[in-house]
Amino acid sequence: MRVVVVGAGPAGLAAARAAARHGAATVLVDAEPSAGGQYHRGEGIVAPQGVEHLTDTTVWAVEGTRLHLRTGPADAPDRVARVLDCDALVLATGAHDRALPFPGWDLPGVVTAGAAQAMAKAHGVAVGRRVVVAGTGPFLLPVADALRKLDVDVVSVLEAGSPLAWAREPAGVLAGRGKLAEIARYRAVLSRYRTRSTVIAAHGDDRVTAVTVTKLDRDWRVRPGTAHRVEVDAVCVGFGFTPRLELAVAAGCAVRDGFVRVDDRQATSVPGVYAAGEITGIGGADLARAEGEIAGTCAAGGTPSAGLLKTALRGRTFAAALDRVHAVRPGWRTWPDERTTVCRCEEVDLAALRAAVDEHAALGLRSLKLTCRVGLGLCQGRVCLRNAAELAGVPYDADRFSRRPVAAPLRLGELADTPLTPAPEE
């Protein structure tokens, strides 16, 4: 029996380890040069013993349980093609940071929190020497701490929401009580932690030199008279995460509330396809590992223990509370001005977005894209389209938006010489 796991973060590693332990011939596919994902980046993590690990490998199409791969750097002209068939597929493709647009967010020096952490952990490179970290959610703390360890002056860590909202989530607090010890690890940056605060503008010519920081009300609208300027040379922003759904949607998996729908065995709506980690809900590395172990075990024909299932259930309870406490509030839509870039790839600003709605009656994402070109650039809307939909007041459907027969950039020449079936030895 062959099990293929896509993604080598905490969920994917746990799934591959479990599948191999239960006797399946296991292949771990990941686009990165080393295992570990964002959480373990730079820690020298290796693939589980007995697992075939395909690094620098992109899955660009899925047909049932048949995967089309390309191995090699993304911009290399000689990437190697491969087709894999499997008996069971585990998708653990993770998520990427969500950034909200504000005046100046496209200046050099404004980066996502995940990018700042990746540079710090994997390469020991600081995004700047005087930095503000802004956004929402507990992920801001490890990012700030990673920068602090590189002797960066972390001026402040700005949480747009309020942790007091956890008082309305007793079940979530109980389920995530182990996280309290983890938060204590970041006590060195907790003194710089500010709630109901954020960055609403970045200033500079060739790169960011200062930011405007302000207090927010409960809906994230600016509180009058609280804005002030802070000198920085970098700002890290992260307003939650957007799951990478392309492969799951291509495989036909049902999506609910923006995440892949799974049962307690991590099985999706498609027989033989399982999902684990952040594409099923954002709950941290511990939940991702539990879900990955369940998925790998079931994919290989095993039965997960009652204790493991209980751990995952507890993690999902915490994840649901986390989503409610740190939800992005509608007041953020008041931060951009008419000249604020919404789509950086196509250089579409808020004025053009609104004109598409007001003057050309673009009342859906498709018409919005065709009218003002928002979301038609290299990232194919992965960064901007959700924000554009909210700013324009049009519906956003994560399932429909993520439908891409070609899930990753591919040269036409590569498409032309793609093998249709696995090599004979496979």
QUIJO-V703089 format. One record per pair of residues at least 24 apart in sequence whose ideal C-beta (glycine too) atoms are under 6 Angstrom apart, sorted by the first residue. I is the first residue (numbers start at 1). J is the second residue. D is the distance in Angstrom with one decimal. If there is no record, write none. Layout:
BEGIN
((I J D) (I J D))
END
This chain:
BEGIN
((1 87 4.9) (2 86 4.6) (2 87 5.4) (3 88 4.9) (3 299 4.7) (3 300 5.6) (4 84 5.7) (4 86 4.2) (4 89 5.4) (5 90 4.4) (6 59 5.5) (6 91 5.4) (6 93 5.9) (7 92 3.6) (7 93 4.8) (7 94 5.7) (8 35 4.1) (9 37 2.4) (9 94 5.3) (10 39 5.4) (10 285 4.5) (10 288 4.3) (10 289 4.8) (11 92 3.9) (11 276 4.1) (11 277 2.9) (11 288 3.9) (11 291 5.8) (11 292 3.6) (12 92 3.7) (14 289 4.4) (14 292 3.2) (14 293 4.5) (15 90 4.5) (15 92 6.0) (15 276 5.8) (15 292 4.0) (15 295 4.8) (15 296 3.5) (16 48 5.4) (16 51 4.7) (17 48 3.9) (18 293 4.7) (18 296 3.2) (18 297 4.5) (19 296 4.0) (19 299 5.6) (19 300 4.3) (20 48 5.8) (20 50 4.6) (20 51 5.2) (22 300 3.8) (22 302 4.1) (24 300 3.9) (26 51 4.7) (27 52 4.7) (28 53 4.8) (29 54 4.8) (29 57 5.2) (31 58 5.1) (38 114 5.9) (39 285 4.8) (41 118 5.5) (41 121 4.7) (41 122 4.8) (42 121 4.0) (42 122 3.9) (58 408 4.7) (59 247 5.9) (60 406 5.9) (60 407 5.5) (60 408 4.4) (60 410 5.2) (62 247 5.3) (62 250 4.5) (62 251 4.7) (65 89 5.0) (65 272 5.4) (81 418 5.7) (81 419 5.8) (83 419 5.3) (83 422 4.7) (85 422 5.4) (88 272 5.1) (88 299 3.8) (89 273 4.9) (90 274 4.7) (90 295 4.8) (90 299 5.3) (91 247 5.6) (91 248 5.3) (91 275 4.7) (92 276 4.9) (92 277 4.5) (92 292 6.0) (93 244 4.3) (93 247 5.8) (93 279 5.6) (94 244 5.8) (94 278 5.0) (95 241 3.9) (95 242 5.8) (95 243 4.6) (95 278 4.0) (96 242 5.8) (97 238 4.7) (98 239 4.9) (98 240 5.0) (98 242 5.1) (99 237 5.2) (100 239 5.1) (100 332 5.2) (101 336 5.3) (101 340 5.5) (101 342 5.4) (101 387 5.8) (102 200 5.3) (102 201 5.7) (102 335 4.5) (102 336 5.8) (103 201 4.4) (103 337 5.6) (103 340 5.1) (104 201 5.4) (104 202 3.2) (104 203 5.9) (106 341 4.8) (106 344 5.3) (107 202 5.2) (107 204 5.4) (107 207 5.9) (107 208 4.6) (108 207 4.1) (109 207 4.4) (109 208 3.7) (109 234 4.6) (110 202 5.3) (110 208 5.6) (110 235 5.2) (111 236 5.7) (112 238 5.8) (113 143 4.5) (113 236 4.6) (113 238 3.2) (116 143 5.8) (116 236 4.3) (117 143 4.7) (117 146 5.1) (120 146 4.1) (120 147 5.9) (120 150 5.8) (121 146 5.8) (126 150 4.4) (126 152 4.9) (127 234 4.4) (128 233 4.1) (128 234 2.8) (129 233 5.9) (130 232 5.1) (130 233 5.4) (131 234 4.7) (132 156 5.5) (132 211 5.8) (132 232 5.3) (132 235 4.9) (133 157 4.8) (133 236 4.7) (134 158 4.1) (134 198 5.1) (134 199 4.4) (134 237 5.3) (135 237 5.3) (135 238 3.9) (135 239 4.8) (136 160 4.7) (136 161 5.1) (136 239 5.4) (136 326 4.6) (137 240 5.8) (137 326 4.3) (139 238 6.0) (141 186 4.2) (143 236 6.0) (144 189 4.3) (145 186 4.9) (145 189 5.4) (148 188 6.0) (148 189 5.8) (154 189 5.9) (154 192 5.8) (156 192 4.9) (156 194 5.5) (157 189 5.8) (157 192 5.3) (157 193 4.8) (158 194 5.3) (158 197 4.4) (158 198 5.2) (159 195 4.8) (160 198 4.5) (160 216 5.8) (160 220 5.6) (161 326 5.6) (162 195 4.8) (162 196 5.5) (165 325 4.5) (166 325 5.7) (169 321 4.0) (171 317 5.7) (172 318 5.3) (172 321 2.3) (175 314 4.7) (175 317 4.0) (175 318 4.1) (176 318 3.7) (199 235 5.8) (200 335 4.7) (211 235 5.4) (219 329 4.9) (219 330 6.0) (219 331 4.0) (220 329 3.9) (220 331 3.5) (220 332 5.0) (221 331 3.7) (221 334 5.7) (239 328 5.5) (241 282 5.2) (243 278 5.6) (243 279 4.4) (245 402 4.0) (246 402 5.2) (246 404 5.2) (246 407 4.1) (247 407 5.6) (248 275 6.0) (248 279 6.0) (249 402 4.4) (249 403 5.4) (250 407 5.9) (255 399 4.1) (258 398 4.3) (265 298 4.6) (266 291 5.5) (266 294 4.9) (266 295 3.8) (274 299 5.2) (281 319 4.6) (283 315 5.1) (283 318 6.0) (283 319 3.0) (287 315 3.2) (290 315 5.8) (333 391 5.7) (342 384 5.8) (342 388 5.3) (343 374 4.3) (343 384 4.3) (345 377 2.1) (345 378 5.2) (345 379 5.7) (346 373 4.4) (346 376 5.7) (346 377 4.6) (348 372 5.4) (348 373 6.0) (348 374 4.6) (353 392 5.5) (357 392 5.2) (363 394 6.0) (364 394 5.6) (365 389 5.9) (365 394 6.0) (368 392 5.9))
END
